Every structure is written in C-alpha cells, then in structure tokens.
C-alpha cells in the first residue's frame, strides 16, 4: 500500500494522494505515500497505510520520520480543507522512542484501517518443509482435497472476475457481512493485472469452482488479500488445497513469504476474526504483531468530530474477506516515486 500503483487505484475511488520522499546522494532513504480522505467538503484527514517506510537503523529512522512529518505538515498548511489528523500504520513490531504525540486506535472502531496482526508462511523452505510446519489437521485436509481430485486453477479473465465476485458475494451474504462493491474489484484487478502484481486462484471440484482467492504480489511477498468459499461440497476441503497451491506457485515464482493478511490475536478467543484465524493457523507460519493504528490529531475538536462520525456510521464491513475461512509492504522506495 506504499506503492504508486496502489495510490493510483485509490485515486479511482476519489482519494487524493501525495508523496514525501527523502533522498541522500540520489538514494532514497525513506518516505511515505500519503492518502487524503475527504470526510466532509470542509474536512479531511491524511492516511499512510503500511507506512511510513524508514531505514533500519533507529537513529537514522528517527531523523527520517521527523523529516516526513515536517513535509506532511508543510503540505497541510496549503490545504483549503481542515485536516483533522494524520493516521499511520507502519510495519513496526514495537513503538520506537522517536514517535511522540500519537494515540493508538482500537480495532473495529474505524473503517479506515488495516489488520495489525498477520500470519506469514516462509516460502524459502522446501515444499516438504512448508508442509511440515503446518498443523497436522492442515496437512490432513490438503491430502483430503487431493484424494477428491480438487484442482487449483489461475484465471485472470473476465470470467475469473465474475466467478470470484459470485463466490465472494455468496460468502458475504451467508455470513451477514457487508462486501466490497463489484466496482472496487473491477478497478483493483484492472490495476493489478496492468502492473502484473496479482492474480485470481480457484479451487475446482467436479468442474465447479468452490473457493477463490485474490493474491497480490509485491517485493518478496505474496499476500492473500480477498477471497471466499461456497458451503456445498465442504467435505472435499477445497480451501486448504487452494492456499497450499498458491504457496507452491508463489515459491516457484521466487517469492519468499506468503502473507495470510490478518489474524486475531491468539489470546482473544472471542475476536470477530476468530473463525478465520483458526483456519489460517492450520497452515502454521509466523505471527507478526504490529503496533496499533496510530493517529496524530492536528485539531482536537475536528478529530473528536471525526471519531463521533465513525462511531455513528457503524461500518464493520471494511475487511469482509477476513471473516471467510476460504479465502502490502513496500517493495522499495523507488516504487513510491515511480509516479
């Protein structure tokens, strides 16, 4: 989500963006793609999903972070709208000491946020190693699907989009969640296919497509982004073979990780993502616990009004795919300024 193509995709939905890029001797050392979301004609806020991107050395990172904030502040001063706050979602596992004045945002209180706990599979291991680190039930269900001759296919055609939407929407209706619109996926896959950054995968049984996944490729990571499965023929365990085959193909393409994109914390048994997390954890992998979504309010009154509006909206459908048991970090900073 810190790429030029993601920013252009969100532009199609009416979200403006700008970039704050820092260079040293013509080499990019850090930066951020900043989305601008208008809440009302008079107010907006800034959002940095999956960022900002900083150098690994903490002292240098602190300097770069301060410079990014300064550049964003310079931009804020030129806005005709009131900017209520800046939101960041960096891929940090702990909060650095140089981050001050930000407040954490609780899960499910705001639709403008992404998962802060995820699970990824090491694809550098051998195929046998990938299977070995799964839970026994995960390996067993993959073998069940293989015995039933479930087949996994890739399809980026118009028919693939139609089949994906059919499965995804059926899953959402069954689980009572608000799905993303068809136009969202039409715009997304148009961007992904043009940039060669993603694909649709389907698990088929007796000629019928039972499970689907939209996978995004970026840097060394393949990410499971959206998907769903149908309720019939559940005994053939199609979703398990679907994800195993995605891992195998991503490994063959040279990717180092398969990110399952969002799980509930292991200690929260009543978490809204509990069911999907049980499914994902059968594949084993490494859990990545990131710092919470962080907000810096520029105007306390405007920020309070924004929060009140989010509470009133009651929108809990912003990550609908995470409820389905079938079902992007920066590649490099050159990608950010490719615009």
N, C-alpha and C positions, 0 to 999 in steps of 0.2 A: 504493500500500500504506500510505499515511498518511491514509487516508480512514476515515470512520465506517462506511461500508458494507463495506469490506474487513475491518475489525475484527469486525463482526457476522458476516460469512461465516466467519471463522476460529473464532469462538465456537461455531459449529455443530460444529466438529471437536474441541471441548473445550479450545480455547486461550483463556485469560482475557486481559483487556487493561485498561489504564488510560491516562489521558492526562495529560501535563504541558504546560499551555498558559500562555504568558506574554503579558500584555496591558500596553499603555501607553495611558492615556486611552481605554480601551474598545476600542482597536485591537489586534488580535493581531499580535505581532511575531515569534513563533516558538513552537516546541513539538515534541512527539513523541507519537505513539500507540505505546505500549509493549506488546508481546505478552508474555505469561507462559507459558512452555512447561515443563510438569512432566516431568522426566526419570525420577524415581522418586517414590514417595509422600513421601520425605523431602527431595528436592532439586528445584530448578527453575532456570531462567535467564531473563533479560529479553532481548528482541529488538526492535530498531527497524528494520524493513525500509524501505529508501528514505528514511531519515531519520537524525537529526532535521532539521527544517526551520528554517533560520536566515535572518536578514536578510542582504542582500548586502554591507553594509559590514562589513569584517573585525573592526574593533574592537567594534562592536555585536554581531556574531556571537559573539565570544568571551565576552561578558558573558551573552548568552542561552544559549550552550552550557553555561556554568558553572551557570547557574540551573536548567537542565533536569537536569543531573547531580545537583544538590542535591535537587531534587524527587523524582527517582528514588531517591536514597539515603534520603530520608525514608520513601518507600513500602517500601523494602527492610527497614527497621528494624521494620516492622509484620508482616512475613511469618512465618508459622508454619514454612514450609519454609526450608531453606538455599538461598540464591541464589548459585549458583557464579560467575556472570559476567553482564556486560552486553554485548550484541552490537549494533553499529550498522553500517548500510550507507548512508551519506549519498551524495548525488549530487555529490560533490566530485571535481574533476579533479586536485587537488593537496591535500596534507595541510596544513591550517593550523597555524601555530605554537602556537595555544592548545590543541591536542589533545595531551595528555601521558598516559603510563601505559598506553596501548592497544597491543596487539600485533596484527600482521596474521595473517590466516588464509589458508592456501594453498587454491587451488581444489581441489574434489573431495575434500576431507578431511572434509566435514561436510554433511549433507543440509539443515541449516538455513541456507541461503544462497541468494543470487540472483546473476545474471550481473553482472560488474563491467566488462565491455566490451560495448558495444552499437553498433548502426548505425541511424541515423535519416535519413529522407528529408524534404527541405524541400518541404512542400506549398504554400508560398506562391508558388512558381514556377508558370509556366503549365504546362499539360499537355505542351506541346512541350518546355518546359524540364526537366520531370521525366524525360521520355524521353531528352533529350539528355545528361543527366549519368549515365545508365546505361552500363554496358559494352556494346560492340557485340553481344556474344552475348546479353545480356539483352534488348535491343530485338529482335534476330532471333527469339528464342524466343517473345516476345509475338506477333510477326507470324505465326509458325508456328501458334500456338494460334488466332489469329483466322482464318487460312486454313482451319483444320479446323473452324471454326464452334463452337469451345468457348464455352459460355455460363456466365456467373457469376451466381449467384442468392443471395439472402439468405433465411434460413429460421430463425426462432426458435421454431418449433412443436415439439411433442413428437417429430414425425418428424425434424425437423432435429437434435435432440439424439441420437436413435437413429442417424441416419446419421453424425453426427460421431463418436460412440463407435465405430461399426463401422470407419470409416477409421482413426481414431487407434489403436485396438487392433490392427488388422491391421498397421499400420506398426510398432508396438512389437514385435509377435511376429516380424516379418520381420527386424528389426534386433537382436533379442535384448536388449531393454531393458525395465525394469520400468515399466509405465504407471501413471498416476494411476488411482484407482478410479473406477468409474461414479458412485458416491455423491459423490465430490469434485466432479465436473462437474455433477451434478444440483443440489447445493447452490449451486455457483458461479453457474450460469446463472439459478437462481431469484433470487439476489441481484442479478445484473446486469440481468436483464430488469425486475425491480421498480424498480430505480434508473435504468433507461434508460441504462445505462453500457456496453452491449456488444451483440454480435450474432454469429451464425454466417454464414459465407460458404462457398459450394461452387462448384467448377468442374465443369461437366457436359459430357459428350461422348456424343452419341447416346442421350441420356436417362439415362445412368449418372453418378453422382457419383464423380469420380476424386480430388478433393483438397478439403480442408476447412481452415478457419481460424476460430479463436475470437479476436475482436478486442475489446479493452477501450477504452472512451472515457473520458478524464479530462482536465480542463483543456484545454490546446491540443493534446493528444497523443492519437493513436490508436495502440494498441500491439498487435502481433501476439503473442498470449500462448501459444496451443497450436494444434497442427494436425497434419496428416499427409497422405500421398498413397498411392494404390494403385500397384502395379507394372505393371498392364496398361495398354495404350494410352499408354505413356510418350512415344511419338513425337509426340503432339499437344501436348506441353509445357503441360499444363493448369495446373500450379502457378504458372507465370510470369504467365499472364493473370489468375489468381486474385488475386495480390498487386497487379498493376497496377490492376485494377478496384477493389480495396479502397482503394488510394491515391486514385483518381478520386472515389470516393464519399465518402471522408473529407474530401477537399478541398472537395467540394460542400457538405458539412455545416459547413464553416468551421474544420476542424482545421488546424493549422499544421505538424504533424510526423506522420510515420508511423515508429514505432519497431519495428525488427525483432527486438528483445529478445534480445540475446545473440549475440556472435560470438567466435571465437577470436582472440587477438592475431595480427596479420598475420605476425609473425616466428616463430610457433610452428607449423611445418608438421605436427607430429605431435600436435597438440592433439586431444582427444576430440571437439571440435566442428568439426574441420577441414572435413569434408564439407558440413555445413550452412552453414558460413561461406562456402565457395566459392559456393554457391547464392545466399546473401543478398548477397554483394558484387557480383553481376551487376547488382543494382539501383542500384549507385552509392551515393550518400549520404555522410554524415559519420560518422566513427567517434568514439565517445565513450569515452575510457578513464578509468574511475573509480578512486578509491583502493580498495585491497582491503577485504574484510570486516575489521572491527576488533573486538577483544574487550578488555574490561577485567575482569580477574579479581578478585572480591571475596575469594575464599578459594582459595589456591593448590592445596591438596590436593583440594578439591571440583572445581576446574577441571580438574586433571590426571585425575581420575576420569572426568569428563565426556568429555574428549578420548579417553581409552582406550576408553570405551564406543562412541564414534563410529567409531573405527578397527575395533573388533571387529564392528560391525554390517555393514560393507561395503556400505552402501546407496548405490548410484550411480544410482538411478532418479529422483532428486528433480527433474530437469529433462528428462524423457524427450523432450519435444517438440523440444528443441534438436538432436536427432540426425536429425530428419526434414527432408529438403530440399524439403518441400512445406508444409511447413507454410505501474510506475505512479508516478509522481512526484506531489506534491501539487498539487491544483487551486488551493486556497487554504486558509489555516488555519481559516477559518470552517467548512469541510467537516469538519475534525477534531473540532470541538466541537459538531457538529450532533446528537450523541448526547444 
